Amino acid sequence: MTYPSPRTPSHPAFKKIYQDEAAWVIREDFLPLLPKNLLDTLQHHDRYPEFTLLRDNNVRSSFLLKLPGGGDRSVFIKRYKVRGLQDVWKYSFFPSKAALEWKSLRNGEEWGLPMPRPLAVAEIRSGMVLKDSCIILEALTQASPLNEYLERQLPGFPPEQLWHLKQSLALSLAQLVRDVHKKGIFYRDLHAGNILIKTTDSGACELFLIDLHRALFPPVLMQWMRVRDLAQLCNSLSATQTDKLRFLKEYCRAGQLSKKSFYDVNKKLAAAADRMEKTRIKSRSKRCVKNSTTFEVATSFGERYCGRRDFGRSACLQAIASHLSSLVRDEAPVLKKTAHSIMTTHAEEKQLPVPVCVKGYRSGGLRYALKSLVVTSRAMKSWIAGNSLLVRGINTPLPQALLEKKYGPFVLKSFLITEWLAGSVELNDYIARLRERCVPRAAKDSFIASLARSIRDLHAKAVYHADLKSTNILVCEAGNDSWQFYFVDLDRVRFNKNLTFRERANNLAQINASAPSYMTAKDRLKFFRFYAKGTPLFRERKDYYKEILNISRTKNTEPFGVKF
């Protein structure tokens, strides 16, 4: 597998025109195919069958335009949006994203790099103020993003071909990135979603670079720039450490680095990748309280709403109405009822797109309202924590929406709507079922090991759940002696840099104290051994055993039939 041979540098003829209030730079051979009033048409694309909307978010819209004349001839159009006063000010003094991407693609074409061929770029300005812009590119209709290819298509190859294919792909990718850096390009957005892979008629695969509006062309490409590009790419690839090392060695081969220099670069790359991953997680965790491609947020004097766009605000209001109505009629199954909240399930309502669970937090009167001025509501804490866990790859029922009833700055009531996991069972009830089914010793040990790995993963990602008892862990059987564990009741979840000895011990003691008596002392010791296996924690096991037992004795273990 290779990326396509560099194209012969060409010097196509371009023309500057002014059409439909837009200033265009267009390739002369594409000029006869340019639609009239294109930018206005894109805003009403649903009226025109030749336009296919591929993607639409707060930043840009992407379209596929079928060209006249029959056949499968198409072009790819990106329309960048002007988002408020900040963008108006920025693009009054700096080039638009469309202009920046045009420049990068023109340079790439001249240098023979594999990129879509730029066809035209347009801007509408009123004086210095940018009002609209778009860029038209060659359409790579048979290509797919590299990350999708690795996740969906690569596993389908026979095992005897898979190793050679992965090796070839790593070498081709390294050659491509190396050539980009040789031309002095600091990509700044080099991830697997911005690399397309296309299979030719002969069975070979070609790689193409896209989305270069953030690329820079510094006088000298510094090492930290190379490392940043490489770290971002490595973070986005679902590859083994061996595959990543093979990629890096091939990338460094042309630089004729010594063994010591190679390992120095590898060390810097690992550190940069770790920093970028932490930044990515922190950034994505905040998206659930901002308008974005996935989430929508609306605030008024009486309400604050956050929700997933694919669930919708109308579904949120319907779920809350069903929750309140069913409580009055005592119809909905009540999962949990406390002095502060009540939770109901709605699994068979046709008005809702998916089965959901609604957790209503009761008003605590004036004291509760005053507290909301300085403290985030429990529903909001759970909403943010749930989405933050998912970003970190930790299982929790998918948060669908949040609604706070307010009076100005005061929160009076709040509701959290999450996915309802049919067939899920609380951990303590599931352990009781294991006893009833008289599962074999090997199956029980496998279950304990799976639970221990889930808790270890939670802690390894610096997540501390201050109420991690067995009733707040849901178990779903995945078949073949495998299980999925989901964490719930998240308003006391914290995301730390590192967990302390006391925090780890407290979480383990919470599980220990709430696990039914069917879990023997031997099982509990096995749980910690599985939890600490292969980590430095195993050397401190005696201290952990002692602290876990001491904390467990302070808990109310009577509901679980356990005594310490």
N, C-alpha and C positions, 0 to 999 in steps of 0.2 A: 504494500500500500504506500502510495506517495501522494503528496499534494501536487496539483497540476504544474506542468513545466511553466516557468515564467513566460508570460506573454511577451511577444516582441513589442518593445516600446513603440507606440504609435503617436502620431501628432494629428489627432482628429481636428476638424474645423468646428469651432464653436461660434455662436452668434449671440449678441446681446439684443434683446427686444423688449418692448414695453407693451404688454397686452393685458386687458381687463384689470387695470390698476396695479398690476404686478410687474416688477422688474425681473426678467428672465435671463439666465445664461443657459443656452441650449445647444446640444449637438445638432449640426445642420441636417444630418440624415434622419433625425427624429422630429424635426420641426413640422413636417406635414402630418405627423401622427398626434401632435399635441392637442388635447381636447380644449374646447372653448370654455371659458369661465371655470377652470379646473378647481381653484381654491374654493369658490362658492359651491361648486358641485359636491366637493368632499364633505361640506357641512350638511348636505342633504342627500347623502349617498344612497339611502334606502329607497330613493325614487328611481334609481338608475341600476338596472340589472347587470350592466357590465362591470360594476364596482363590487368587489367582495371585501367586506370588513374583516381583517385578520386579528386586529388587536386594538383596544381602545382603553386608555387610562388617563390619569391626570396630566401626563407629560406629552403624550403623542398618540396619534392614530395611525395605523398601518393598513394599507389597502393593496389589493391585487386588481389591476385594471386589464381587462381583456381587450386587446387591440383589434380594430376592424380588419376585415380581409379574410376571415376564416382561420381555421387552424387553432393551435394552442398558444399563439403569441400573446405574451402578457408582460406587463411591467409592474414593478413594485414601487409604491408611493408611501412616503412618510411625511405626515403633516405634524409639525411641532406646534404645541399650544402655548399661548402667552398667558401665564397664570398670575394675574394680579399686578399690583404696582411694583413689586420687587423685580419681576421679569421686564416690565416696561422700562424701569430705570436701568437695569443691567444691559439690555440689548439696545439701549440708546447710545451706549459708549463702547460696547463690545460686539463682535460678530455673532450672528444667530447660530443656533445649533445646526441648522440646515447648511449655512455657509461654511461652518467648520468641517462638517462631514464631507461636503463637496471638495474642499481643499485637500483633505486627507485621501479621499478616493482618487482624485486627479493625480496626486503624488504617487500613490500606490500603483496606478495604471502606468505612469511613466517609468516606474522602477520595475515593472513586471511582477508585482506581487499579486497573489490570487485573491481578488476582491470583485464584487459585483461592478459591472461597468456603469459609471455615472452618465446619465442621459440629460438631466436638466435640473436646475435649481431656481426657486422663485422666492421673492420677498415682496410683501406689501408694507410700505412705510408711509406714515404721515409725518413729514418732516424727518426728525430723527427717531420717532417712535415706531417700533416694530408692531404691526397689527397681525400679520399672518406670515407663514413660511412653509415651504415643502421642498422635498427633493425626490427626484424620480430616478430609479436605478433599474438595471437589468434584473429580471426576475429569475431566481434560481429555484424553479418550481419543484424540482425533484430532490432538492437538498433538505436535510433536517438538522436541527441543532445537535452538536456532538454529545451533549449530556443526555438527550433523549435517545440517541443511537446507542450509547453505552448501556443505558438502563433497560431499553426495550428490545433492541435487535441483537446486540452482541451476545447475550446469554443464549440465544437460539442457535448459535453455531455448534457443530459437533465438537466434543472435547479435544479431538486430535487436531482440529483447525484453530481452536480458540487461542492457544498459546502463541502460535505463529502470527495470528491476526493482531493480538494485543501488542506483541513485540514490534510488528511492522507499523502499527498505529503510533506507538510511542516514539519510534525513530522519525516518522514523517512529521509528527507534531513538533518534535524538537527542532527539526530542520526548518520548519515554517517559522517558529518563534525566533530562532537564531537569525534567519534572514531579515525578519522585521527589525530586530535590534541592530543588525549590521547597517541598516539604512538609517539608523539614528532615530527610530520612532519609539516614543514612550507611550504605550498603548493606553494605560490607566484604567481600562475596563476589559482586561483580557481574561475572560472566563469561558467555560465550555459552552455557555449559551450563545456566545458571540462568535463561535466557530461552526461553520456549516460543513457537513460531510455529504458527499454525493457519490453514488455508485454509477459507474459508466457502463455502457453496453458490454464491454469486455470483462466486466466483473471487478475492475480496479476501483479504488475509492479516491476521491479528490477532496481537499480541504479548502475552505474559503473563509476569509475574515469579513466581519460585518460590524456595524455600529462603531464607527471611528470618530464620532463627534467630540469625544473627550481626548483624543490623541494629541500629543504635543511633539514638536520637532526641535528639541534643544540643540545648542551648538555642540555639546558633548553629552553623550548618554552615560550618566554616572552609574556606578555599580548598584547603588541603592534603587535606582529606577528599574534596572534589570531584575533585581531581587524582588521588588514589589510586583512586577508583572508575573514573574514565575510563581511567586507565592499565591497570588490570586488565582492563577490557572490551576495550580495543584490543589487548592482548597475546593475548587469547583468540580474536580474529577473524582468519580467513584472508582478509584484504582487502589491497588495494594501498594505498600511501601516499596516493594521490589520494582513494580512498574514505574513508580515515581523516580526511583534511583536510576533506572535504565534511561528514562527520559532526560534526567539531569546530566548524566554522563554523556549522552549523545549531544546535548546542547553545548556542553563545555568542551567537546572534542576539538572543535575548530579553534578554540582559544588556546589550545595546547597547554592547559593548566597542569601543574604538578599535582601529585596525589595530595599533598598537604593543602594546596590552594583549593582543590576540589572539595575537600572536607570542610574547609573554612567557608566556602560558598554554601555548602549544604547546611552548615550550622546556622548561618545567617538566614537562609531560606526558611528553615524550620521556625526560627524566632519570629520572622516577619509573618509567616503563615498563621502562627498562633495569635499574634497581635491583630491581624486582619479578621480572623475568625471571631475573636472576642468583640471587635468593633461591629462586625456584621450581626452578631447575635443581639447586641445592645440596640442597634438601629432597628432591626426587624421586630424586636420586642415592643418598641414604641409605636409601631405602625397601627396597632389596634385602637389607638385613641386619636388617629388622624385620618383625614380623607385620603384614600389611596385606591389602588386597583382592586384590592380585596375588601377593604373596609369603608364604611360611610359613617360620618359623625354629624350630628345636628344638635344644636344647643339653643334653647329659648328660655324665657323667664320661668316657665313652668316645667320644663323637661330637659333632660340630657339623654341623647340616644347614641349608642355605639353598636354597630352590627356588621355582619358579613353581607356583602352585596348580593351574594347568591341566595341568602335567606330572606332578606328584605324587611323593611320596617312594618309593612302591613301584616306579615306573618308574625312579627314580634308582638304587635298589638293584639292580634287574634289569640296568640298563645297566652298572653297575660289575662285577656278577657275570659278565656276558658278556665284558667287557673282560679280566678276570683269567683266565677260563676259556679264552678264545681265545688268549691269550698262551702259555698252557701247551701248547695243542694246535697253536699256530702256524697258526691259521685266519683270524684277522681281518686285513684289510689294515692294515699299519702305515704311517701317514702320515709320522711323524717319530719318530726315536729318538735320544736324546742321553744323556749321563751322568746327567742330572737328571730326565728325563721320557720318557714314551712315549705316543704318541697312536694310537688305533685308531678305525675307523669301524664303525657298526652301522646299515646302511641298510635291511635287509629282515627285521628281527625283528618278528614279530607282537605280541610282548609289549610293545613300545614304541610309544607313541602317535605318535611322529614319528621320522624318521631322525636319529641323533645321532652326535656325535664325542665320545669320552671321552679326556681327557688325564689320565694318572696321574703324579703327581709322586713320584719314588722317595725312600725314606727315606735320610737322610744320617747315620744313627746318632746317637750321643749329642750330637755337636756340633750337628747339625740340630735336635734336640729342645730343647737349651738355647737355641739362637738363636730358636726360636719363642716364647720367653717375652717377648722384646722386639721382635721383627720379625714383621709379618704374613706368613702363608704366601703363596707365589707363586700358589697356586690362589685364595686369598681376594682377593689383589690383582687377579687377572684377572677374577674374578666382579664385583667392585665397578667396575673400569674398564670392563668390557663393558656393564654396565647404565648407567653414567654416559655412555658414548658414545651409546647409544641415546636417552637423555634429551636429548642435545644434537643429535640428528638426524644422527648419524654412523653409517655402516653398519658393523656387525660381526655375525658369526653370533650368533643369539639365545642368550644364556646360559640354560640350562634348570635346572641344579642344581649345588650344590657340597656335597661331603661331606669332612669332615676326621676322620680317625681319631686319637683323642687318648688320652693317659693323664693325666687331670687337666688341668693347664694346658699340658702338652707335646703338640705336634702331631707325630705319627709319620708319617702318610701323608696325602695329600689327592688328591681327584679333582674335576675340573671337567668338566661335561657341557654341550655346546653343540649348537646346530642344525648339521646336516650339509648344506652347500650342494652339492647334486648339480650337476655340470657346472661348478663353479668351478675355476679354474686359477691357480696361483701366477703372479705378474706376470712373472717371468723366463721361465717356460715359455710363457706366452701370447705374449710378444714373439718367442720362437723360432718359434712357430706362425705368427705374422704373416709371418715371413721365408719359411717353407715355402710359405705360400699366395700369396706375391708380391702382397700387397695394393697397390692404387694409392696414389700419393703423397698424394692428398687424404684417403683413409681413414686412412692412417698419421698424418697431421697432426691429424685429428679425434680419434684415440685419444690422442695426446700431449696435446692441449688438454683432453680430458676428465679424464685423470689429473692434470694440473696443477691443474685446478679443484678436484678432490677433496682434494689436498694443501693447497691454499690455504684451503679451507673448514675443514680440520682445524686449521690454524694460526690462522685467524681466530677460531676458538672457543677459543683458548688451550689447545690440547691438544698436548702434546709426547710423542711416541713415541720412547723412547730406543733402540729397535732397529728402526727403520723401513727395513729392507732389502726388496728385491723379493720375497723368500720369505715375508714377513709381510704381503703385500698380495695378496688374492684378487681375480680378475677374473671377472665374470659378464657374458656378452653379453645385452643387453636388446633387440637388434634395431634395424634402421634406423640403423646406425652409432652406437649408443649403448651405454654400458657402465655397470655398477655395480661399485664398488670397495669391498672389505670388509677391515678391518684386524683382524689376529689377533696372537696372542702378546703379550698386553696387560699382563703383570706389571710392565713397566717404563714404563707410561704415567703421565704426570703432568698435572695440571690446574692451570695457572698463571694468574696475572692477565694477563700478557702474555708473549709469547715474545721472548727476546733475539735479537740478531743472530747470536750463536754457535749458539743452539739451532736457529734456522731453517736456518742454513748447514749444520749437522751433519746434520739430517734430509735436506736436499737432496743432500748429499754421499753419504749412505748409499744413497739411491736411485740416484744417479749411478754409484756404484762397483759396484752389484749389477745394473745394467741390462746385458744382453748387448751384444756388439759390433755387433749389427744396428742399434743406436741410434748413429748417427753423431754426430760433433761438432756438426754443424748441427742434428740432432734435439735434442741436449741443450741447446743454446742456445735453441731454440724452446720447449723445456719450461719454461725459466725465464722467457722472455718471456710465455708464457701464464700462468704462475704469478703474475707481478708486474703483469700488465696491469691498468691502472686503479687502481693502488695506489702509495703513495709509495715502495715498494720498488724500483720501476723506476728511480728516480734513483740508487739505490745499486748498480745492476747490476754495475758493474766491480769493486766491493769484494766482492760476492757471488761473481762468477765466480772471482776470485783465491782466496777462502777455500774455496769448494767444491772447487776443484782441489787445493789444499794438503791438505785433509782426505782427499780421495779417494786421494791418493798414500799415505796411511798405512794404507789398508784392504787386506785380502787379496782382490784382484780376480781371482785365477787361476781360481777355479771358474766365473767368468762370461766368461772369455776376453777381459778388458779390460786394457789397460795405459795408464797415464797418465805 
